[in-house]
Amino acid sequence: MQNTIIQLGRKAATPKLQNPGILLSPTTNPHFKSSSPPLLVHGICRIPKSPNLERRALLSGLTLTAIEIYNQNPTTLNPIGKKLVFEDDIEDIGSCWGACFSIDAIAWLGVAIRPYAFMLHASLYQYVSNVVYLRLEP
């Protein structure tokens, strides 16, 4: 199931990140309706190269957290899970390793489409992303 949640690689809607860190961006309107296309959240991460960090291990520290606003129920996911990360999934960006990814928020959160609102953020080792607001509506 986790392999359908995340896709690696740069897309047109992938945000830009100039410094080490992690950044998330929803594709379109964060107010998702059941007739809309899938609600994708694109992300990019950069981390300085280190002899202790293998190139393929960059994404092993990626964790996503969504908190349902009304009940304050958290959901946490390491989207890589058992997915195999290849060398060419990780970009060589000068002094940093970088990776781009897209998350299918509906597949991850697994909720029925009715009024739900979530605050979503990601962490990668010592870096924490911006917070993204998602609202699921019928």
N, C-alpha and C positions, 0 to 999 in steps of 0.2 A: 504494500500500500504506500509506503513512504516514497518509493520511486516515482509515483504519480504526483506527489506533492511538490517536488522541487525539480527544476530543470536548470542545468548549468549552461553558461554562455551568455554573451552580450546580446541584448535586443535593442530595438530602436528606443524603447522607453527606459532603458537602464540609466540611472542617474550618473553624474560625474563626480568623482572624488579625487581631490588633488593631494591630500595628505593621508597618512595612516589613519584607519578608522573603519567605520561601517555606516552605510546610509541606505535607507529604505524609501521607496516611492510607489504609491499605488498607480495602476495604469491609467485609469480614467477617474470618473466620479467615484469617490469612496462610498456613495450611497448606492448599494447594490440592490437591484430588483430582480425577481426571479426570471424575468424575460431578458435580462441583460446577458452579454457574453460573460465568460468566467471572470471572476474577480482576481486578477493577478497582482501581486506585489513584487516589484523588481528591487533587487538589492545589489550593492557592490561593496566589496571589502578590500582593504589594503593593509598589509602588515609588513614591517621592515624585515628584510632578509636576515636570517640568523643561522649560525651553524647548528643550533639545537632544533631548528624547525625544518623538517623535510618539506619540499614543495607540495607533495600530495597531501600532507597532513594539515595544510592551511585551514581547510574547512571542517576539520574534526572538532574544532572548538566553537563552531557556530551553534547558537541556541536562539530560538524564537520564543517569545512569550506574548500571549494575548490575554488580556483581562476583560471579561465581560463586564460592562459598566454598571448595569443595574444590580446584579448580585455579587459583584466583585470576585467572580470565579476565575481563577487563572488556568491557563492551558499552556504547557511548555513542550517544546519539540526540538529535538536535534534532527533537522530535516535530512541530513546526509544518511543517518542510520546505516543500513547495509549497502548503500549505493557505492559503487566503485568509482573513485575519482582518479582520472587519468592525468598524466603530466601535462597534456595540452589543455586541460580544463583550467589550469592555473597559469595566469599571464605573468611574464617577467616585465616589471615596470621599473626599470632602473634599479633603485636601491630597495624596492619593495616587491613582494609577491602580491598579485591581485586576482580576484575571482568575481565573476558576475553570476547572479542566479535569479530565478523567478519562482515564486511560491504561489500555488493555487490555494487561496485563502479559504474557499468554500470546502475543498477536499480536506484541508487540514482541520478546520474547526468542526466540521461534521455536524452542523446544526441544521434544523429545519429552517426553511426560509420564512421567517416571521420577524417582527421587530426585535432585532438584537443589535447591540452596538459594542464594539471592541476597541480597545487601545492596544496597539501592537508595537513591539520594539524587538530589536535583535541585539545579541551580544556576541563578540568574538574575542576570546581571551580577555584582555584588559579593556577592550573598546566596547562602548555602548552606542547604539544608533539613536536617531531621532525617533519620536513617537508618532505613529500613524493612526488616524481615526478611521474605522470601518463601520458602516451601518448596513445591516442586512434587512431588507424590507420585502413584504409579499408583492 
